[in-house]
Amino acid sequence: MSRVGNTPVEIPNGVKVAISGNVVTVEGKLGKLTQELHSSISAKIDGELVIFTRPSDEASVRALHGTCKALVRNMVVGVSEGYTKTLELIGVGYRGELKGKDLNLVLGYSHPVFITAPEGITFKMDGVTKVSVSGINKQVVGQVCAEIRKWRKPEPYKGKGILYIGEHIQRKQGKRTGK
């Protein structure tokens, strides 16, 4: 049995959840999100809980059961609290600055890297080397962080690159010279 799918999603105060067929709409103080669930998973509201049921115990349906529950839970947390991920620019001369709502990064290329904030995403700079990406949609926040990170992936020899806060890069020794 899917333990993730069987646990209900609690609806906190100030959050409204509406289910129309297989479309779930969640509205809170930070915004509104809509997600279409798979047709084999059904959701219903029972008081302050959203409960998910599945028609069979096939492996693919069990996997979708937990996935649909996690998507709705992420929506509820997003509209009530929001999501934030912080990236750190590590390297000589690596820095960033905000230009309006967009991000301008200097990452050792011959040109600056300009990143436009998608709808619902806000950038915040803590100093010149820490970038915070915030929004209500967990998937979009993670995707924007991944797109920023791809400009300079962390490398294991000098430890330079764009890292998530708290991420540890396994360092390598490098080339030995001499005898």
Secondary structure, 3 states (H helix, E strand, C coil): CCHHHHCCEECCCCCEEEEECCEEEEEECCEEEEEECCCCCEEEEECCEEEEECCCCCHHHHHHHHHHHHHHHHHHHHHHCCEEEEEEEECCCCEEEEECCEEEEECCCCCCEEECCCCCCEEEEECCCEEEEEECCHHHHHHHHHHHHCCCCCCCCCCCEEEECCCCCCCCCCCCCCC
